Structures are given as C-alpha cells and as structure tokens.
Amino acid sequence: MMKKLLIVDDEKMIRQGLKAMIEREYPGGYLIELAGNGQDALDLFRQGAADIIITDIRMPVMDGITLLEHLSAEALPDQRPAVVILSGHDDFEYAKSAIRHKVKDYLLKPIRREELFGILEQIQQERQVQESGASRQALETEGYRKELRNARLERLLQQQDVEPAPEQLEELGRLQLPYTVGVVNYYYNDGTRMKPGEVQGLLERLAGPLEQQFSELVTDWEGKLVLAAGSAEPFLNLYRLAEAKEIKGLLMGVGEVTESAGDFQKCYKQACRALQYTFLTPQSGYMDYGSIRSERRSFPLPEEELRKLLNMLGTEREKEIKSVLGSVFQTEHLQHLDLAYVENMARSINERVLDEVFRVHGEASVEVLKLYRTVGNLYHYRHFHDYYRALEHLLLSVNDYIIGIRSAHTEHADMEAALAYIEEHYARPLNMAMVSNHVSLSYSYFSEAFKAYTGKSFVIYLKKVRIRHAKELLSGSRMLKLSGVSEAVGFENSKQFTRVFKELEGISPGEYRIKLLGTGGVRPEDKEFY
C-alpha cells in the first residue's frame, strides 16, 4: 500500500527538490504532499493522516516544533506519523525538543541523499515489522502457520546484513538441504511489472503447482516471487518452458547451491544480483550467479566526459550528445561489462548532469524532468536498451528545454532593446523595419516576437507611446498648439493626430485639454490653441 509522505519547508525549491529525489528513488512508493509552513502541514494532516513527515524547524506562521506539539496532542497513538526533522541550524535546543516528540531523526541541510534514503528505509522496515507482528493470536491452523512462516521469511529478505532473529532461524531450519534460491519477475512490453500472484499463476499454467517443485514460495518487499529448490534445474526448466511458449517478459535469477540453512539471505541476494544482470542481456532472461562471477570489464569514472555532456546541454550538438552518452556507458562492451559500472554511470548521470540542470534552471524545468522520475532508476526498465533510449530522449528534451530558456532570455533582451529604441525615437518617422534592424532581427520574426512580448502589434504599440507623450504635453502647457503637439510626438499632421487620439482615448485632444484644465469653455484669446 502506498505510504503518504508530507514535506514541510518554507523554501519551495527544497520542497520540490526533495519530492523529485524521493519519487525518483521510490517510484510509486509514496503519495507526496507539500506544505510551506507548519499550519499548512497541520491542515493537510487533519484532512488525511500522513505516515511520514519531513519538516523544517524555522518557518513562518507555525514552526516545526509547534507542529510536532500539535501532532502529539491530536493524533492517536497508532496514527502518529514518523517524523524526520530538517534544519539548516545545528542547534542542540532544537534537537532536544525534537527528541521529546520522539522524532525518527534530525538531518542538517544540505541533505545527503544516502542519509535521507537510509532513514526512509529504516522507517519502512520498522513499519513492516510492526504490521507483520501485529496479530499473534493463537490460530492453530495450517493456513495461519504457513502465513506466519512466510511473513518471517519475507521480513528476513528485507534485512540487510543483520543476523536472523530466533524465530526466523527456526523457520530456516525447516529448509530442505541442499537448496538454492531463485527470484522471478515478469515485465510487460510497456515496462510495467506483473503482480506476484499473477506471476505465480503464469508459472503454474506452464508447469503445474509450484509447491510440488519448490520448497519455499514467498514474495519479497519489491514484489518479486522468491522460490527455493534443491538445484538450479527446476528454475531452468521453467524458463525453457516459457521460451517454448514464446513468453518474452519472464526474467529469472538464481543463486548458488548451499548446504546451510543460514545462507538463505545470502542466496537470495545472489539471486537478486543475477536477476539484475539480465538487464544487460536482452537475448536471455535467465541468469545464475555462477555465470556473473567471471571477470567482467569495468572502467574509471569518465569525469571529463560527464562535464562535457553537461556543458553540451543547451547547444545545437545533438549528435555529439548521443556520441558522448554512448562513450560513457561503454555500449560497445555492454555484454561483458561489470553491472556495477553501469549502475555507477547511471547514478553519476543523475547526480552530475540531470540534478545540476535542475539546480541551475530551478522549478521551471520540472515539466521537462517528469520523465526523470522513471529514468532516474535504470531498473524501472526491462533491459538496458530500454533505459538507454529513455535516457537519450530525456537528455535531448533537456537540451531543447535549455535552448528554449536561453532563446527566451535572448529574445527578452532584444525586445527590451526595441522598446527602449522606440521610447527614444518615437518623435521621428519610425517604422518596424527600422526597429527590427536596430536589434538585428528579421522583419517577420521581429513582428511575431514583438506581438508575443508586448501583446500588441508594432503599429498599435507605437501609437500608444506617441499618445502617452502627447497627453503629457497637453497637460503641461496651454500655450502649445495642437499642431505643435502633433509634430512633437511624431504624427505627420494634426488630422492624423486627432484621429488616433480619439481612437485611443475616446475624446479629441482639444476636449482632453479642456477637461484637464477644468474650464467649461474656451476663451477667445486661447481659441487658436485648440
């Protein structure tokens, strides 16, 4: 079930940045809401309780500590969220206040992704342990005992480098020795994964009930089907049956055979790593751990090429971008690469290229980087080539976006220069050709750009500038004739001036002057000025 996570910080970029990082690392794992202060966060919590809250300390309206006080007072014990304090101030008093409210951790800005993800993993594991151990009533049925056994084994699979608990050791003692562990996934053509129950159903349609061939059958926390058998042969037979039926989406990784029940977690990790290596082999969806232990090629991190890739974004060098991308991933050696190199390169692309684009260009680039949420994790894809095509598409999209941003900045400067030129020379016989030449833009492009920038055509804009200056002259002196005003602001004659003035202002220049001077009529001696 998707967990609700609430990010509270008065800096919008931090909220959006944390959201993008978490969604990229845990796609579909969290429903994330954002709040700019403690009061907004409290209102959101009252509408629907959050499982996890990441909150800043110092915020306007309501700070983080006050928010914690409200949550402690209002939330029922079983509904209280796991809270992570986020602050740019290493202040022990804040830490003590946070400890009183039983927060999970206290992080300082700038946030290190490893620490943040480590805390989220810890919270997730603690919740799963609590949920799986919540009901221990004495239902002495075979179905209940089987579910309990599976829950303990599933919990063991979640643990990283932790000795099995006594009850887990008891379950492992029932394994049939020797054994090996295999993990199974199924990907549809669109890259989405089949649910574990459906994968089991598919395998059983191929080979009959799995419990007759495998001694264990559980699901891990990522939704992979986990099986145990006396050797790799049952797994290979299953895969061959799938190949014979032309079932292309089935992927399978198998660990080494062991004689020790305590190796269950190790064999599971081997199987998971073998499964990951099918990412590099689109021609085969089966991989055993022994076959990936042979020496594979790796390379130093191409620092210079990564900098080059970043610097090329926003240029007209698409072919070079594609070439450098292929170079850093060593695609010509793909079949023999160490998977760790590919993973390291994908992480480096995220952190040194795409994250830098997000940092420099800010929230405006979020629309372009929506694809990043998927591309940010290469294992969202069935094979490397699927990931590579999506990454290449993302980089070219980012390239186009930056070109557009830079073009907009350049166009903005050009239009500002054009307006300044009009303001300075409005009294002269001015036309669009003169202004477009001044800013070195083509006539047709300048016409479209000018209207998009000002919301008016060049002719209308120039009329408004001239009438604005005419109104200043009319209000400033009673002694200046209308013909003089007309000439001073660039009109060819008084007739044209009067027509344009009435068109824009609704009254004639003379009526405008009378209205400003507050007279009810015109004195004979002033008649020539009207």
N, C-alpha and C positions, 0 to 999 in steps of 0.2 A: 504494500500500500504506500502511495506517495506521501512523504512527510511534508508538513508545512513549515517553512523557514521564513522568519521575519528579520530583515536587515534594517537597522535603525542608525542613521548617521545624518548630520546636517549638511554634509558635503555630498552633493549629487553625484559627482564623479566617483567618489569612493563607493557609494551605494551601487551604482551601475557597474563599476569595475568588479566588485565582489560578486555581484549577481552573474556577470559573464564568466568569471573564473569557476564558480561552483557549477553552473549549468554545463560548462564545457567538460568538467571532470566527472560530473554525475548526471548525464543526460536523462531526463525523465525521473530523476531520483527525488527531486524536491519541487514543491509548489512554492515559489518565492514571492514574497510581498515586500514592498519598500516603504519606509516612513522617514520623514525628515526630522522628527523630534519625538520625545517620549510620549507626548499627549496623542499624537497621531498613531503611534505604535499601540498605545493602550486602547484607543478606539478600535483599531483593527483586531486586537486580541479579544475584545469584548464581543465583536461580531463573529469570531470564529477562532478558538484557541489555536496557538501555534505550538509545534513540537519543539522547535529550536528558535532562540532569539540571539542574534549577534548585534550588540548595541554599543554605540559610542557612550562616553561618560559626559563630556561637556557639550550640551546642546541648548538652544533657546527653548522657551516655552516650558519644557519639562526635561530635566537632565536624566541620565541613565540610572543613577542611584534612586531617584524618586520613582522612576518607572519600576524598578525592582521592588520597592516598597509596596506599590500598588498591586503588583503581581502576587507578592507573598500574601497580601491581605485578601485579595479577591479570588484567586484561583484555588480550586480544590486540590488536595494533595496529589491525587492521581492525574490532575490536569496541568500541573505546573510544568512549564517548558524548561528545557535545558538551556541555560544562558551562558553566552560567551561575551565577556567584556572586551571592548575595543577602545583603545585610547592612545592619544599621542603624548600623553603625560605620564612619565614613570613616577607616580605619586603613591606612596605607601598607604596614605589615608584612604585613597580610593580603593586600593587593593583590600584593605581591612573591611571596608563597607561591603565590597563585593563578596568577600568570604562569609560575612554574616548572612548574606542572602543565598548562600550555597550555589554560587555560580560554578560552571564547569572549568573555566579557565580565564586567564587575563592576558590579552595579547596587546602588544605595542605596535603602533604604526611606524614605518610601513610594514604591512602584513607580509610574512613569508608564507608562500602557498603551502609548503610542506607542513608547517605548524598548523595552519588552518585545516588542511585536509586530514591531518593526524587527529585533531580534536573531533572533527565530524565523524571520522571512522570510529573513534572511541565511543562517542555518544550512540552511534548506530549499534555497535556491538553490545553495549550495556542495555539498550532498549530491547534488543532481540533476546538477550539472555533473560531479562525480566519477563518478557512476554511468553517465551517458551517455558519458563519455570513457574508461571503464574498459577497454573492448575495442577496440583499433585494429589488430587483426591483418589481414593483407592478404587479405581475402576479396574478390576482384575479380569479384563477381557483380553483376548489375544490382539484385537484391533488396537486397544489402548496401549498395550505393551510395545507393539510394533511402532506406533506413532511416537512414543516416548524414546524408543531406541533411535529412530530416525532423527528426532529433534536433537538428541545428544550428539549424534554423528555430524549433523548439519552444523551444529554450534562448533564442533571441533574443526570443521573445514574453514570456519570464519577466522579462527585464531591464527595469529602469526607468531611463530617461534615461541609458543607457550606450551608447557608440558600439559598433557591431558589431565583433566580432573579425574578423581577416583571413579565417578560413575561412568565417565567416558572410557576409562581403562577397562571397566567391567564389560562394556559393550564391545570394545575391540577384542577382548579375549574370546569372543564367540565367533570371530572370523575363521573361515576355513583356510588353512595354510597348505601350501604356499598360495599367494594371491598377487594380483596386480590391480591397479585402479585405472579406469578409463573415464573420460568426460566426453559428452556428446552435445553438440549444438546443431541447429538447423536454421539456415538463413534463406529467406525468400529472395526473389530476384530484386526487390526494391531495397534490400539491405536490412529489413526488419527481421527479428528473430521469432521463431516459433516458440510457443509456450511449452514448458517441460512436460506437462501432461499430454500434449499433442505429439511431442517427440516420442514419448513412450508408446503412445498409440500407433504411431508410424512404424516404429521398430517391431512392435508385436504383430502388426499386419505382415511384416516381412518374415519374421522368424518364430512367431508364437510367443507365449507368455515369457517375459524376461526373467521372472523369478525361477524358472526351470533351468536357466543357463547362467545366471549371475547370483552370487551370494548376498550382494548388497545392492540396494536401489534407493538413492536419496537425491535431493535437489540442493545445489549449493546456493549461496546468497545472491549470485548473479543470474540464477535461473538455468544453469547448466545441469543436465542429467548426469549423475555420478553413479557408475557401476563398478562392481568388483567381481573378478573371475580368477580361476586358477592359473590362467596364462593369457597371452595376448590373442590367442587363436579365436575365441568367441567374438572378440571385437572385430578382428579382420574379416571373419566370416560375415558378420552383419554388414560391414562396409561393402564387401563384394556383392552381397545380395542387393544392396541399394544401387550399386553401379549397374548391375544386370537389369534393374528396373528403371535405369536412367534417372534416378533421383539425385539431382546435382547439388542440392543445398545442404547435404549432410556432412558435417565436419566432426572428426573424431581424433582425440589424443590419448595415448596410452602410456602409463608409467612402466618402470622396471618391475620384474617379479621379485618378491621378498618373502622371507620365512618368518618375519617378525610382525606381530600384530601392532606393535608400537610404531611401525613405519607407515601406518595408514595415511597420516597427514603428509608425510614426505612423498609418498607415491602419488597422492592427489596433486601435489604441487608439480611433480614431474609431468603428470598427465596434462595439467593446465598449460605448462610451458610447451609441451609437444603440440597441443591444440593450437597455440598461438603461432607456431611455425607453419601451420597450414596457410597462414596469411601470405606467405611468400611463394606458395606452390599452388597456383590456380588449377594445374592439371591433376592434382590429387588432394582429397580431403581427409586422408588418413596419415597420421604421423605417430611413430612411437619414440619414446625418449632416447632409446639407444641410437637411433639414426641421427639425432641432432647433437650428439655428444662429440661427433667427429669435428676436426678442426675447421673452423669457418673464418671467412675473411672479415676483418674489421679495419677501420681507418681512423686517423686522428680527426678530431672535430674541425671542419673546414672554416675556421674563424673568418678568414678573409673573404671567402665566397659568401658567407652569410651576410657580412657587411655589404658586399657588392649587391646581393639580392635586395637588401633593404633599400640601398641607395638608388637602385634602378626603378623601384616602385614610384609611379607618378611620371614616368618618361614614356617615350614612344618606342621603347625597346622590348617589345613583347617576345620576339624570337630569342633574345638574349636571356630574358627572364626564364623562359622554358628551358633553355640550354643549361643555365646555372642550376635550376632546380633538379634536372636530371643528373648533373655532375655531383651535387652534394649528397644525393641519395645513392650514388654509385649504381644506377639502374642496370648497367651492363653486367654487373656481378651479382644481380639480385638472387639467383638460385643458390649462391654459395655464401651469401652474407650472414654474418652473425646478427641475429634478430635484435640484440641489444644495441647495435649500431643504428639500425633503422628506428628503433624506439627513441634513442638519444637524439637523432636528427629531427624526428617529428616534434619532440619536446623543444628542441632548440629553435625550430621554425616558429613554434607558438610563442616562445618567450622573447626571442631576439628579433623577430621580424613582425609577426602579427600583433603581439602585445605592444610593441613600440609604435606601430601605426595607431593603435587605439589610444595610447598615451599622448601622442603628438596631435592627433586630429580630434580627439575627445569624443563626446557623446554623439556628435553628428554622424560619426561613422558606424553607429550601432546597426543601422539598417543594412549596410553592406556586410557587416560582420555577423549577421544572424547565422549564416552558413558556418561560421566559426564554431558554433556550439556543437555541431556534428563533426566537422573536420578536426577540431581540437583533440579528438581521441581517435587514433587510427583504427582501434578495434571496434569502432562503430561500423566498420566495413568488413565484408566477407573476405576480400583479397586486397593485396597491396595496390594492384592496378586500379581498383575502385577508389581507394583512398587517394591515390596519386592524381587521378583525373579530377576528383573533387577539390583537392588542394590547389592544383593548377588553375582550375576555374575560379577559386576564391582569390588567388593571388592576382589573376588578370582582372577580376572585378575590383579588387582593392586598387590596382593600378589605374583603372579607368576612373575610380572614385577620386583618387588623389589628383589626377589630371583635371577632373572637373572642378575640384576645390581650388586648385591653382589658377585655372582658367577664370573661375568666378572672381578670385581676388584681382587678377589682372584686368578683367572686364570692369570690376568696380572702380579701379584706379583710372581706367580710360574714361568712364562715364563722369567721374568726378572732375577730371581734367576738362571734359567737354562742357560741363555745366559752368565751370569757372571761366572758360573762354567766352561762353555766351554772356555771362554776367558782366564781363569786362568790355565786350564789344557789341552789346545789344543795340547801341545807337547807330552803328554802321549798317550799310546794306548787307545783311547777314543771311546766309543760306546754309542748308545741310551739307552741301559739298565742301564748303569752307571749313566747317567744324570737323567733319569726318577726316579731312586731310590733315587738320591740326593734330588729331590724336592717332594718325596713321592707321585708320581702319577703312575697309572698303565701304563704299556708299551703301550697298544693300545690307551688309552685316550691321553697319552702324545704325541704320534705320530700325532694324528689328531689336537690336540691343538697347538702343535709346528708349524705345517704347516700353520694353520689358523692365528697364531700370526705373523710369520716371512715371510710367503708367499713362503717358501722353505721347502723341506724335510730336515730331520736332516743331512743326508749324504752330500747333496749339501751345506748346511749352514756350516758344519764343514770344507769341502774342501775350501770354500771361506775364512774362518777365517785363515786357515793354509797358503793359498797362499798370503793373505794380509801380514801376518808376514814374509813370505819368501821374498816378494818384498822389505820389509824394510831391511832385511839382505843383499840382493843382492845389494841394492843401498848404503848400509852403509860401505861395506868393499870389497876390491878387493882380499883380502888375504884368505877369507873363501871359501873353495872348495864347489862345488855343493853338494857333498855327505854330507858335514857338514851342509849345509843349510837344506837339506832334513831331516836329523836326528833331527836338532834343532826344526823343526816345526811339527814333529810327523809322517812323512811318513816312511814306512817300508824300502824303498830303493830308490836309485836315479832314477831308471827306472820308478817307480810309480810316483815319484815327477815330473819328466819331462813330463810324460803323462798328469797328472792332470793340471800342469801349462799351457801346450799348449792348453788343452781342454778349460780352462777358459780365458786365455789371448791371445791365437792365435799365440803365438810365444814360443820358448823354453826358459828356464831360462838363458842359455848362451846368446842367442840373446837379451834377455831383459837387461842383464848386459852390454853388448856391447853398446846397444842403450843408456843406461843411462850414461855410461862413455864417450860417444861421440867419440869412436875410430872407425876407418874404418877397422881395422883388429886386430889380436891377436898377441902380441909379443911372441916369442918363450919361454922366461922365464916365461910367465904367462899362458902358454897353459894348465898346469895341473889344473888350477882353473876353466877351462871351460869344 
